[in-house]
């Protein structure tokens, strides 16, 4: 297991820290961020009009290309 390897973080530690990160992102974005929707939520936020309008004039295009994997049901 990872906790037995020196210099590696335990799975419990990684899980705890990821939950903290998702909570901070959820509060900041106003959307519930989870492992299952992390990529899509960030992509939606980056391509939102609020973020797009704050970009410099030379970089105001909105990307229509997605970098997220397909959602599996």
C-alpha positions, 0 to 999 in steps of 0.5 A, a space after each residue: 500500500 502507498 503508506 508503506 512506501 517512504 516519501 509517498 502520501 497515504 490514500 487516506 491523506 490524498 482523499 482528505 485533501 481532495 475533499 478539502 479542494 473540492 469544497 473550496 472549489 465548490 464554494 468559489 464556483 457556486 457548483 458542487 464539485 466532485 471527483 465525477 464532475 471535476 473536469 466538466 465543472 472547471 471547463 464550464 467555469 473557464 468558458 463562462 461569460 464571466 471568465 471570458 470577459 475578464 481575459 485580455 483583448 488578445 485572448 478573448 476567444 472561447 474554446 469549443 474544444 473539450 479536454 474532459 473525458 466523456 461522462 460515463 453513466 
